[in-house]
Amino acid sequence: MAPLTEEQIESIKRRFTEEDLDHDGSITVADFKEFLNREGGHFTEEDAAGFLEECDFAHDGKVTLEEVLKASE
């Protein structure tokens, strides 16, 4: 897979900032569930956890920007 372009990285950073509701540098299942539901969804914590699982390389229940960028490569 090709490296991410600067435009793609900036887009991911903007989206990450939107999803990091408490602005602590990580997205938790609770953050992500709330974000998805604000966007008009009807998601459970299990739904949100399933989405985040792909990016949670540290297996600590939260996702950092670095993990999202790594998953996007």
C-alpha positions as protocol buffer text, in pm:
chain_id: "A"
residue {
  index: 1
  type: MET
  ca { x: 0 y: 0 z: 0 }
}
residue {
  index: 2
  type: ALA
  ca { x: 126 y: 351 z: -83 }
}
residue {
  index: 3
  type: PRO
  ca { x: 217 y: 592 z: 196 }
}
residue {
  index: 4
  type: LEU
  ca { x: -49 y: 841 z: 298 }
}
residue {
  index: 5
  type: THR
  ca { x: -35 y: 1182 z: 132 }
}
residue {
  index: 6
  type: GLU
  ca { x: -18 y: 1499 z: 341 }
}
residue {
  index: 7
  type: GLU
  ca { x: -379 y: 1571 z: 240 }
}
residue {
  index: 8
  type: GLN
  ca { x: -491 y: 1230 z: 365 }
}
residue {
  index: 9
  type: ILE
  ca { x: -301 y: 1274 z: 693 }
}
residue {
  index: 10
  type: GLU
  ca { x: -459 y: 1617 z: 749 }
}
residue {
  index: 11
  type: SER
  ca { x: -804 y: 1474 z: 676 }
}
residue {
  index: 12
  type: ILE
  ca { x: -749 y: 1193 z: 927 }
}
residue {
  index: 13
  type: LYS
  ca { x: -625 y: 1442 z: 1188 }
}
residue {
  index: 14
  type: ARG
  ca { x: -935 y: 1661 z: 1142 }
}
residue {
  index: 15
  type: ARG
  ca { x: -1167 y: 1362 z: 1172 }
}
residue {
  index: 16
  type: PHE
  ca { x: -980 y: 1234 z: 1478 }
}
residue {
  index: 17
  type: THR
  ca { x: -1017 y: 1573 z: 1648 }
}
residue {
  index: 18
  type: GLU
  ca { x: -1393 y: 1566 z: 1579 }
}
residue {
  index: 19
  type: GLU
  ca { x: -1425 y: 1219 z: 1730 }
}
residue {
  index: 20
  type: ASP
  ca { x: -1206 y: 1290 z: 2037 }
}
residue {
  index: 21
  type: LEU
  ca { x: -1493 y: 1452 z: 2224 }
}
residue {
  index: 22
  type: ASP
  ca { x: -1308 y: 1514 z: 2550 }
}
residue {
  index: 23
  type: HIS
  ca { x: -989 y: 1624 z: 2366 }
}
residue {
  index: 24
  type: ASP
  ca { x: -760 y: 1397 z: 2568 }
}
residue {
  index: 25
  type: GLY
  ca { x: -568 y: 1262 z: 2268 }
}
residue {
  index: 26
  type: SER
  ca { x: -753 y: 933 z: 2240 }
}
residue {
  index: 27
  type: ILE
  ca { x: -1090 y: 806 z: 2127 }
}
residue {
  index: 28
  type: THR
  ca { x: -1263 y: 574 z: 2369 }
}
residue {
  index: 29
  type: VAL
  ca { x: -1561 y: 353 z: 2296 }
}
residue {
  index: 30
  type: ALA
  ca { x: -1779 y: 606 z: 2481 }
}
residue {
  index: 31
  type: ASP
  ca { x: -1640 y: 896 z: 2272 }
}
residue {
  index: 32
  type: PHE
  ca { x: -1694 y: 707 z: 1948 }
}
residue {
  index: 33
  type: LYS
  ca { x: -2044 y: 591 z: 2039 }
}
residue {
  index: 34
  type: GLU
  ca { x: -2146 y: 946 z: 2129 }
}
residue {
  index: 35
  type: PHE
  ca { x: -1990 y: 1083 z: 1808 }
}
residue {
  index: 36
  type: LEU
  ca { x: -2170 y: 826 z: 1591 }
}
residue {
  index: 37
  type: ASN
  ca { x: -2502 y: 892 z: 1759 }
}
residue {
  index: 38
  type: ARG
  ca { x: -2459 y: 1269 z: 1723 }
}
residue {
  index: 39
  type: GLU
  ca { x: -2417 y: 1206 z: 1352 }
}
residue {
  index: 40
  type: GLY
  ca { x: -2764 y: 1051 z: 1347 }
}
residue {
  index: 41
  type: GLY
  ca { x: -2685 y: 688 z: 1418 }
}
residue {
  index: 42
  type: HIS
  ca { x: -2823 y: 446 z: 1672 }
}
residue {
  index: 43
  type: PHE
  ca { x: -2512 y: 264 z: 1785 }
}
residue {
  index: 44
  type: THR
  ca { x: -2444 y: 62 z: 2098 }
}
residue {
  index: 45
  type: GLU
  ca { x: -2116 y: 46 z: 2286 }
}
residue {
  index: 46
  type: GLU
  ca { x: -2061 y: -296 z: 2128 }
}
residue {
  index: 47
  type: ASP
  ca { x: -2101 y: -142 z: 1780 }
}
residue {
  index: 48
  type: ALA
  ca { x: -1854 y: 135 z: 1861 }
}
residue {
  index: 49
  type: ALA
  ca { x: -1608 y: -111 z: 2016 }
}
residue {
  index: 50
  type: GLY
  ca { x: -1621 y: -323 z: 1703 }
}
residue {
  index: 51
  type: PHE
  ca { x: -1530 y: -27 z: 1485 }
}
residue {
  index: 52
  type: LEU
  ca { x: -1244 y: 81 z: 1711 }
}
residue {
  index: 53
  type: GLU
  ca { x: -1104 y: -269 z: 1754 }
}
residue {
  index: 54
  type: GLU
  ca { x: -937 y: -254 z: 1411 }
}
residue {
  index: 55
  type: CYS
  ca { x: -728 y: 46 z: 1521 }
}
residue {
  index: 56
  type: ASP
  ca { x: -663 y: -42 z: 1886 }
}
residue {
  index: 57
  type: PHE
  ca { x: -316 y: -191 z: 1839 }
}
residue {
  index: 58
  type: ALA
  ca { x: -232 y: -142 z: 2209 }
}
residue {
  index: 59
  type: HIS
  ca { x: -549 y: -329 z: 2310 }
}
residue {
  index: 60
  type: ASP
  ca { x: -619 y: -71 z: 2580 }
}
residue {
  index: 61
  type: GLY
  ca { x: -974 y: 21 z: 2486 }
}
residue {
  index: 62
  type: LYS
  ca { x: -883 y: 351 z: 2325 }
}
residue {
  index: 63
  type: VAL
  ca { x: -736 y: 466 z: 1998 }
}
residue {
  index: 64
  type: THR
  ca { x: -472 y: 733 z: 1948 }
}
residue {
  index: 65
  type: LEU
  ca { x: -407 y: 937 z: 1637 }
}
residue {
  index: 66
  type: GLU
  ca { x: -90 y: 735 z: 1577 }
}
residue {
  index: 67
  type: GLU
  ca { x: -292 y: 412 z: 1581 }
}
residue {
  index: 68
  type: VAL
  ca { x: -546 y: 555 z: 1335 }
}
residue {
  index: 69
  type: LEU
  ca { x: -268 y: 665 z: 1102 }
}
residue {
  index: 70
  type: LYS
  ca { x: -104 y: 322 z: 1126 }
}
residue {
  index: 71
  type: ALA
  ca { x: -436 y: 150 z: 1047 }
}
residue {
  index: 72
  type: SER
  ca { x: -482 y: 382 z: 748 }
}
residue {
  index: 73
  type: GLU
  ca { x: -148 y: 294 z: 586 }
}
